[in-house]
């Protein structure tokens, strides 16, 4: 096997990712605001052991341009 095959095998086939948490999505002037916290756990399935635990704070604001909807001409 090549080094790439071994790397993919170790990262994808042996490990599982658990993602949990809550996000609040709020409509604000000009876009959307997303706030919350995600918790992620990377687990080695062959050794049955958690490898990495991460708490990820999320605070994002996405701007949305004006949306123009063309109306059909009514005769």
N, C-alpha and C positions, 0 to 999 in steps of 0.2 A: 504494500500500500504506500501511497505517497504521503508526504507530510500534510498536504491539504486534506486528503481523505481522513487521516488520523485526527486532525484538528476538528473537522466537521463532525466526525463520529463522537469525539469527546464533548464537544459543546452542545450538539443538538440531540443526539440519540441518547446520551446518558443523563442529561440534565432536564429538569422541568422548572418552569417559571410560574409562580403563583402571584397574581396581582389582585389587590383588593383596595378599597378605599371609597371615597365619596367626592364628587365634584358638584359644585353649584354653578349653574349657567344662568346668567342674568342678562337681559336685554338692556343696553344702555344707549345713550345718544350716540349715534354713529357706529354702533357695532355690538359686540358681545363681550361680556366679562366672564372669565372662568376662574374659579377659586376652589381650593380643596387640598386634600392630601391623599397620595397614593402610597401603598405599602407593597413592596416587592420582595419575594423570597426566591432565591435560586437554590434548587435542591439537586444533589447528586443522587440519582435513583439507584445506582449500583451499590453505593456505600450507605444509602439511606441516611444521608446527613445533609443538613443545611450548609451551603457554602457561603451565601451572602444574604444579608438582610438590609434593605434600604428603605428609608422613609423619604418620599419625594414631595416637597411642597409645590403646589401649582398655583401660580398667580399670573394670568394672561389676559390681555385685552386685544381683541381682534377688531380692526376697523372694517366696515362694510360700506362700499360706495352706494350711491343712490341707485335704486333699481327702477328702470323705466319699462313699463309694460305698454306695448303698442296696442291700441284698440282698433278693431276693424271699422272700416267706413260703413255706416248704416245708410242705405239709400232712402 
